[in-house]
Amino acid sequence: MEVLTGQVAVVTGAGRGIGEAISKRLAKLGAAVVLIARDAERLAEVNGQIEMAGGRAEVFPLDLRDEEAITALANSIKERYGRCDILVNNAGIGAMGAPLHETSPDTWEAVMATNLRAPYLMIRALAPLMIATGSGHIINISSLAGHNPLKNGAAYAASKWGLNGLTYSAAEELRDYGVRVSAVAPGSVNTSFGSRVTDAGWKIQSEDVANVVAMLVTQSPQSFVSEVLLRPTRKH
Ligand SMILES: NC(=O)c1ccc[n+]([C@@H]2O[C@H](COP(=O)([O-])OP(=O)(O)OC[C@H]3O[C@@H](n4cnc5c(N)ncnc54)[C@H](OP(=O)(O)O)[C@@H]3O)[C@@H](O)[C@H]2O)c1
């Protein structure tokens, strides 16, 4: 069922893990997917797999901490497609394992730049294209750590609590334009991302998060979901 045919989706962190699963899912639904991460080779692999499956994608390697690169991305999308229907701000880094008082300013800055400033820069760059068409979805991949305390992961938790505030506020700013902004907050997902949970049996799969994104972007236009909290069920 290719319900997103004709739509353009931008997914950050598309080279592996949750972003890879989301990209493949959106391509399967018919969207042309712009794949973002730093590792161009990984993106090319994902791109190849999408095209082999009959989907449409292109790679745009960039560092999301680079404001100019994000401006260039937005210009390229405007030129090539003239629209942006879906933005998934998924890329994120962890930096867990030390208490806040032992966390270096460099680590703090890297976490904030990737997890919080980058979604802001991406929305700043791409929301105007959505406003122009009077529709669009922005989905920010947050975390249950954006609702709970995270011992030895304070910078990460702070970035995700911040991302939730950004999400709910931007949703109010953009809803009048028909642009819907949502957060997805998973518990531990079975990816290579640094995680506190060691027992893989309890983990959510990347495809479960992709299912939620698919549900959000196929929601009827008169309503939107503010946030989904995604938890694992029993041990498998
Ligand atoms: N896994 C979990 O347990 C879990 C739970 C809740 C929430 N989340 C959230 O889900 C999101 C994805 O997590 P994941 O588990 O899929 O992580 P992952 O497997 O480590 O993948 C992260 C992706 O982000 C990209 N990335 C990181 N820094 C970047 C930068 N500066 N510029 C461009 N791309 C960058 C990476 O590619 P490059 O390194 O090539 O740039 C990679 O493609 C994150 O926001 C994370 O906080 C994860």
The ligand as an SDF file (V2000), in Angstrom:
LIG
                    3D

 48 52  0  0  0  0  0  0  0  0999 V2000
   18.5320    2.3730   20.8960 N   0  0  0  0  0  0  0  0  0  0  0  0
   17.8340    2.7100   21.9630 C   0  0  0  0  0  0  0  0  0  0  0  0
   17.7880    1.9830   22.9730 O   0  0  0  0  0  0  0  0  0  0  0  0
   17.0350    3.9890   21.9630 C   0  0  0  0  0  0  0  0  0  0  0  0
   16.0260    4.1640   22.9220 C   0  0  0  0  0  0  0  0  0  0  0  0
   15.2820    5.3390   22.9270 C   0  0  0  0  0  0  0  0  0  0  0  0
   15.5680    6.3360   22.0080 C   0  0  0  0  0  0  0  0  0  0  0  0
   16.5570    6.1670   21.0920 N   0  0  0  0  0  0  0  0  0  0  0  0
   16.8320    7.2550   20.1500 C   0  0  0  0  0  0  0  0  0  0  0  0
   16.6520    6.7810   18.8390 O   0  0  0  0  0  0  0  0  0  0  0  0
   17.4880    7.4870   17.9400 C   0  0  0  0  0  0  0  0  0  0  0  0
   18.2550    6.4980   17.0620 C   0  0  0  0  0  0  0  0  0  0  0  0
   18.9470    5.6070   17.8860 O   0  0  0  0  0  0  0  0  0  0  0  0
   19.6270    4.2620   17.3510 P   0  0  0  0  0  0  0  0  0  0  0  0
   19.5470    3.2940   18.4500 O   0  0  0  0  0  0  0  0  0  0  0  0
   19.1030    3.9140   16.0150 O   0  0  0  0  0  0  0  0  0  0  0  0
   21.1630    4.7710   17.2380 O   0  0  0  0  0  0  0  0  0  0  0  0
   22.3660    4.2670   16.3200 P   0  0  0  0  0  0  0  0  0  0  0  0
   22.1670    2.8670   15.8820 O   0  0  0  0  0  0  0  0  0  0  0  0
   23.6070    4.6360   17.0710 O   0  0  0  0  0  0  0  0  0  0  0  0
   22.2410    5.2090   15.0180 O   0  0  0  0  0  0  0  0  0  0  0  0
   22.3980    6.5960   15.1220 C   0  0  0  0  0  0  0  0  0  0  0  0
   22.3660    7.2300   13.7510 C   0  0  0  0  0  0  0  0  0  0  0  0
   22.5440    8.6650   13.9050 O   0  0  0  0  0  0  0  0  0  0  0  0
   23.5870    9.0990   13.0340 C   0  0  0  0  0  0  0  0  0  0  0  0
   24.2830   10.2490   13.6180 N   0  0  0  0  0  0  0  0  0  0  0  0
   24.8160   10.3600   14.8590 C   0  0  0  0  0  0  0  0  0  0  0  0
   25.4080   11.5630   15.0010 N   0  0  0  0  0  0  0  0  0  0  0  0
   25.2410   12.2260   13.8200 C   0  0  0  0  0  0  0  0  0  0  0  0
   25.6420   13.4950   13.3350 C   0  0  0  0  0  0  0  0  0  0  0  0
   26.3640   14.3520   14.0790 N   0  0  0  0  0  0  0  0  0  0  0  0
   25.3100   13.8550   12.0790 N   0  0  0  0  0  0  0  0  0  0  0  0
   24.5980   12.9980   11.2900 C   0  0  0  0  0  0  0  0  0  0  0  0
   24.1820   11.7920   11.6930 N   0  0  0  0  0  0  0  0  0  0  0  0
   24.5120   11.4060   12.9420 C   0  0  0  0  0  0  0  0  0  0  0  0
   24.5100    7.8620   12.9050 C   0  0  0  0  0  0  0  0  0  0  0  0
   25.2450    7.8800   11.6990 O   0  0  0  0  0  0  0  0  0  0  0  0
   26.7650    8.3860   11.5560 P   0  0  0  0  0  0  0  0  0  0  0  0
   27.5160    7.9440   12.7910 O   0  0  0  0  0  0  0  0  0  0  0  0
   27.2320    7.7880   10.2790 O   0  0  0  0  0  0  0  0  0  0  0  0
   26.6570    9.8920   11.4540 O   0  0  0  0  0  0  0  0  0  0  0  0
   23.4750    6.7370   12.8450 C   0  0  0  0  0  0  0  0  0  0  0  0
   22.9940    6.6070   11.5150 O   0  0  0  0  0  0  0  0  0  0  0  0
   18.3860    8.3780   18.8180 C   0  0  0  0  0  0  0  0  0  0  0  0
   17.8750    9.6890   18.8390 O   0  0  0  0  0  0  0  0  0  0  0  0
   18.2660    7.7560   20.1970 C   0  0  0  0  0  0  0  0  0  0  0  0
   18.4530    8.7070   21.2220 O   0  0  0  0  0  0  0  0  0  0  0  0
   17.3070    5.0120   21.0430 C   0  0  0  0  0  0  0  0  0  0  0  0
  1  2  1  0
  2  3  2  0
  2  4  1  0
  4  5  1  0
  4 48  2  0
  5  6  2  0
  6  7  1  0
  7  8  2  0
  8  9  1  0
  8 48  1  0
  9 10  1  0
  9 46  1  0
 10 11  1  0
 11 12  1  0
 11 44  1  0
 12 13  1  0
 13 14  1  0
 14 15  2  0
 14 16  1  0
 14 17  1  0
 17 18  1  0
 18 19  2  0
 18 20  1  0
 18 21  1  0
 21 22  1  0
 22 23  1  0
 23 24  1  0
 23 42  1  0
 24 25  1  0
 25 26  1  0
 25 36  1  0
 26 27  1  0
 26 35  1  0
 27 28  2  0
 28 29  1  0
 29 30  1  0
 29 35  2  0
 30 31  1  0
 30 32  2  0
 32 33  1  0
 33 34  2  0
 34 35  1  0
 36 37  1  0
 36 42  1  0
 37 38  1  0
 38 39  2  0
 38 40  1  0
 38 41  1  0
 42 43  1  0
 44 45  1  0
 44 46  1  0
 46 47  1  0
M  CHG  2   8   1  16  -1
M  END
$$$$
